[in-house]
Amino acid sequence: ARTLLLFSGVVMMSDNSMWIRYFRLTVQKQRDRIAEFLNGSYLGNDAALDLSSFHVQFEISQALLNRPCTATVTIFNISAQTAAQINVKDNPLLIIEAGYQGNHAEIFRGDLFWTAFGRSSQTETYLKLVAATGSIASRYAFLNSAMPKGGGAVQQVSAVKASLSGFGAGAEIRNEGLDTTVLPRGKALWGPTKYAIQNLAKTNNLEYGKGLTAISAADPGSTEVTVLDPSSGLLDRPTVSVDGVRAISLLNPSLEMGHVVNIRGTVNGPDYDTSTTQQAISANAVANGDFIDPYGYYKIYARSHRGDTRGGTWETEIQCAGLGSKYKPGTFSSTPFQYAKNHSSDEMGVSYK
């Protein structure tokens, strides 16, 4: 029998007047950032390009998998002179804020690692940018610490955070729910920080993507619930597949991984498959309602923001599972669900301070 989990939290109603879009795109140029990080002399650089007034298309994808958040941005009709100011060798920081005048927030902050300038016609140019959260920290952060006898997961988390701080990044790790086992003797912590984060996740039953967070069905990591219905931006009718419950709304920065959303409305499910194939077994687990929560409370496992500042696209797509579900998105898939893109499985996710 399925266990029904009642969630008690603060219900957050989205601003029903979701109109007048808000968008801001900045590229912070940080010269010789890696060298400064490595020798400990980095002090920061506020020099930045504000590209908010251009025609911009963007997609930001993130999932609770062992991978960073990625952003793909296309800027139209930008001059070659302006585009030339953005050089990946400077290790610039890409920052995107979006939403509506009554509900907007920063939805991406990460290292810019690829650019391409070109022409779509004789009169129109474009600049494509690709960035990822914690890209530099993933490559260069190194853990070199010692844990005394009696130490445990909390002390290891502190060491991980300290190793990331020099890169302007930090891990979103909550002490609640960590393993309470203590070391019978001292232990050396040595090696790339990304592997230490992976070990923490495995030994403490954590799920992480952009940051490392202790999230479970019983403890979603946030007591706030975002209500999603037609009056608060829900578009079309939610559907369920082997990748979980999928819903699309007007762009809403409150729909974040690990958070709880209350979907008020019918979720359309798939048909039952009477064949005896392995695919039918997986599909029928979904058809039986294993991802559905009867009270409409779901934990978000993946989200994607998509926008076009001069077009109709301005939406957030989420992939989630009921709080009482014994499965999570991707359980029945042969490959990780679609929101984890472009990065190998040993990448780590870290979040910027």
C-alpha positions in Angstrom: 0.0 0.0 0.0 1.2 3.5 -0.8 2.1 5.7 2.1 0.3 9.1 2.0 2.5 11.9 3.3 0.8 15.0 4.5 2.9 18.1 4.2 2.6 20.9 6.7 4.2 24.1 5.5 3.6 27.8 4.7 1.6 28.1 1.5 3.0 30.8 -0.7 0.6 32.2 -3.3 2.3 33.5 -6.4 1.6 37.1 -7.5 -1.6 36.8 -9.5 -0.8 39.9 -11.5 2.1 38.2 -13.3 2.6 40.9 -16.0 5.3 43.3 -17.1 8.4 41.0 -17.5 11.6 41.7 -15.6 15.0 40.7 -17.1 18.6 41.6 -16.4 21.7 40.0 -17.9 25.1 41.0 -16.8 28.6 39.6 -17.5 31.1 40.4 -14.8 34.6 40.5 -16.2 37.1 39.1 -13.7 40.6 39.3 -15.0 43.1 36.5 -14.3 40.6 35.0 -11.8 42.0 31.5 -11.7 45.6 32.6 -11.0 44.3 34.9 -8.3 42.2 32.1 -6.8 45.2 29.8 -6.7 47.6 32.2 -5.0 44.9 33.6 -2.7 45.1 37.2 -3.9 41.6 37.4 -5.5 39.7 40.4 -4.3 36.9 40.6 -6.9 36.3 42.9 -9.8 33.0 44.8 -10.3 33.6 45.7 -13.9 30.6 44.3 -15.8 28.7 44.5 -19.0 24.9 45.1 -18.7 23.3 43.4 -21.8 19.7 43.6 -20.5 18.4 45.9 -23.3 19.3 43.5 -26.1 17.0 40.9 -27.6 17.9 37.8 -25.6 16.9 34.2 -25.7 17.9 31.9 -22.8 17.4 28.4 -21.4 18.6 27.5 -17.9 18.4 23.8 -16.9 19.0 22.1 -13.6 18.3 18.7 -12.0 18.9 17.0 -8.7 21.7 15.0 -10.3 25.4 15.0 -9.8 25.7 17.8 -12.4 25.9 21.6 -12.4 23.2 24.1 -13.5 23.8 25.2 -17.1 22.7 28.3 -19.0 22.6 28.8 -22.8 22.1 32.4 -23.9 21.8 34.0 -27.3 22.1 37.8 -27.7 20.9 39.3 -31.0 22.2 42.3 -32.9 25.2 42.9 -30.7 28.2 44.6 -32.2 31.5 42.8 -32.8 33.2 45.4 -30.6 30.9 44.7 -27.6 31.1 40.9 -28.2 34.9 41.1 -28.2 34.8 42.5 -24.6 33.6 39.1 -23.4 36.6 36.8 -23.3 36.4 33.3 -21.7 40.1 33.6 -20.8 39.1 36.3 -18.3 36.8 33.7 -16.6 33.8 36.0 -16.5 30.7 35.5 -14.4 27.3 35.3 -16.1 24.3 36.5 -14.0 20.7 36.3 -15.0 17.7 37.8 -13.1 14.2 37.2 -14.5 10.5 37.0 -13.7 7.9 39.7 -13.4 7.8 43.0 -11.7 6.0 41.6 -8.7 8.1 38.3 -8.6 11.6 38.3 -9.9 15.0 37.0 -8.6 18.4 35.8 -9.7 17.9 32.5 -11.6 21.4 31.9 -12.7 25.0 32.7 -11.7 27.9 30.8 -13.1 31.2 30.7 -14.9 31.1 31.5 -18.7 33.2 29.0 -20.5 32.2 29.2 -24.2 31.2 32.0 -26.6 30.5 32.2 -30.4 29.9 35.3 -32.5 28.2 35.1 -35.9 25.7 36.5 -38.3 22.2 35.1 -39.1 22.0 37.5 -42.1 23.8 40.4 -43.6 22.3 42.8 -41.2 21.8 40.7 -38.0 24.4 39.4 -35.6 24.3 37.1 -32.6 26.5 36.1 -29.7 26.0 32.7 -28.0 27.1 32.1 -24.4 27.3 28.9 -22.4 27.9 28.9 -18.7 27.8 26.5 -15.7 27.6 26.9 -12.0 30.8 26.1 -10.2 32.8 25.3 -13.3 36.0 26.8 -12.0 35.5 25.4 -8.5 34.9 22.0 -10.0 38.2 22.0 -11.7 40.4 23.7 -9.1 38.9 23.4 -5.6 41.1 21.0 -3.5 40.5 19.6 0.0 43.5 19.3 2.2 42.4 19.0 5.8 42.5 16.7 8.8 39.6 15.6 11.0 40.3 14.7 14.6 39.0 11.7 16.5 35.3 12.1 17.2 34.7 14.2 14.1 31.8 13.4 11.7 29.8 14.5 8.7 29.3 18.0 10.1 33.0 18.6 10.4 33.5 17.2 6.9 30.9 19.6 5.6 32.8 22.5 7.2 36.0 21.5 5.5 34.3 21.2 2.1 32.8 24.7 2.5 36.2 26.1 3.5 37.9 24.6 0.4 35.2 26.2 -1.9 35.2 29.7 -0.3 38.4 30.8 -2.0 36.6 30.3 -5.4 33.7 32.6 -4.6 31.5 29.5 -4.3 29.9 27.5 -1.5 28.0 24.3 -1.0 24.4 24.4 0.2 24.6 21.7 2.8 22.2 21.5 5.7 23.5 19.8 8.9 20.0 18.4 9.6 19.8 14.8 8.5 23.5 14.2 8.2 25.0 11.0 9.5 25.8 11.2 13.2 28.5 8.5 13.3 31.8 9.8 14.7 35.3 8.7 13.7 37.0 6.3 16.1 40.3 7.8 15.0 41.6 10.8 13.0 41.2 11.0 9.3 43.0 12.9 6.5 40.8 14.7 3.9 42.8 15.1 0.7 41.8 15.3 -2.9 39.6 17.3 -5.3 36.6 18.8 -3.4 34.1 17.5 -6.0 34.9 13.9 -5.0 34.5 14.8 -1.3 31.0 16.2 -2.1 30.1 13.0 -4.0 31.2 10.9 -1.1 29.2 13.1 1.3 26.1 12.6 -0.9 26.5 8.8 -1.0 27.1 8.3 2.7 24.4 10.7 3.9 21.7 10.0 1.4 21.8 13.5 -0.1 20.5 14.7 -3.5 22.3 17.6 -5.1 22.7 19.5 -8.3 23.5 23.2 -8.2 24.3 22.8 -4.5 24.5 20.0 -2.0 21.3 19.8 0.0 19.8 17.2 2.4 16.4 16.7 0.8 14.0 13.8 1.4 10.3 13.1 1.1 9.9 13.6 4.8 12.1 16.7 4.9 11.8 18.6 1.5 14.3 21.2 2.7 11.8 24.1 2.7 8.6 24.7 4.7 7.3 27.1 2.0 4.9 25.8 -0.6 4.4 27.4 -4.0 0.8 27.1 -5.2 0.5 26.4 -8.9 -2.9 26.8 -10.6 -4.2 28.8 -13.6 -4.5 32.0 -11.6 -0.8 31.8 -10.5 0.6 31.0 -13.9 0.0 27.3 -14.6 0.0 26.7 -18.4 -1.7 23.7 -20.0 -2.5 20.6 -18.0 0.3 18.7 -16.1 1.1 15.2 -17.3 2.9 12.3 -15.9 5.5 10.0 -17.6 8.5 7.9 -16.6 10.3 11.2 -16.0 7.8 12.2 -13.3 5.0 14.8 -13.2 5.7 17.6 -15.7 4.1 21.0 -15.4 4.8 24.3 -17.2 4.0 27.8 -15.8 4.8 31.4 -16.5 8.4 32.0 -15.5 8.6 31.8 -11.7 11.9 31.9 -9.8 10.1 30.4 -6.8 10.0 27.0 -8.5 13.4 25.7 -7.4 14.8 22.2 -7.0 14.0 20.6 -3.7 11.1 23.0 -3.0 7.5 21.8 -2.7 4.8 22.9 -5.1 1.1 22.4 -4.6 -0.4 21.7 -8.1 -4.1 22.4 -7.9 -5.7 20.6 -10.8 -5.9 17.3 -12.6 -2.7 15.5 -13.7 -3.2 13.6 -16.9 -1.7 10.1 -16.7 -0.6 7.6 -19.4 -2.6 4.6 -20.6 -2.1 1.1 -19.2 0.1 -1.2 -21.3 -1.1 -4.9 -21.3 2.1 -6.2 -23.0 4.8 -8.1 -21.1 7.8 -6.1 -22.1 10.2 -4.4 -19.7 9.1 -1.1 -21.0 5.5 -2.0 -20.1 6.5 -2.8 -16.6 8.1 0.6 -16.1 5.3 2.4 -17.8 2.6 0.7 -15.8 4.3 1.7 -12.5 3.7 5.2 -13.7 0.2 4.4 -15.0 -0.7 3.1 -11.5 -0.1 6.6 -10.1 3.2 6.0 -8.3 4.3 9.6 -9.0 0.9 11.1 -8.1 0.2 12.7 -4.7 -3.5 12.7 -3.9 -3.2 16.0 -2.1 -1.3 17.7 -4.9 2.0 18.2 -3.1 5.1 17.5 -5.1 8.9 17.9 -4.7 10.7 19.4 -7.6 13.5 17.3 -9.0 14.3 19.4 -12.1 13.4 22.7 -13.5 14.1 24.7 -16.7 13.7 28.4 -17.2 13.2 29.5 -20.9 12.7 33.0 -22.1 12.7 35.3 -25.1 12.7 39.0 -24.3 11.1 39.9 -27.6 9.0 36.8 -28.1 6.2 34.8 -26.5 8.4 32.3 -24.5 8.6 33.2 -20.8 8.1 30.0 -18.8 9.4 27.6 -16.2 9.0 23.8 -16.7 9.3 21.5 -13.7 9.7 17.7 -13.3 8.5 16.5 -9.9 7.2 13.5 -7.8 4.6 13.3 -5.1 5.8 13.7 -1.5 4.4 10.2 -0.8 5.9 8.6 -3.9 8.5 5.8 -3.4 10.0 6.7 -6.8 11.7 9.8 -8.1 12.0 11.1 -11.8 14.5 9.0 -13.7 13.8 5.8 -11.8 12.4 4.0 -14.8 14.5 5.8 -17.5 17.5 4.2 -19.1 19.2 7.6 -19.1 19.0 10.6 -16.7 16.0 12.8 -17.4 16.3 15.5 -19.9 17.3 18.5 -17.8 20.8 17.3 -17.1 22.7 18.4 -20.2 26.2 18.7 -21.6 28.2 17.6 -18.6 29.9 14.4 -17.6 28.7 12.5 -14.6 31.7 13.4 -12.4 30.9 17.1 -12.5 29.8 18.6 -9.2 27.3 21.3 -8.5 28.2 24.2 -6.3 26.4 27.5 -5.7 27.8 31.0 -5.5 27.7 33.0 -2.4 
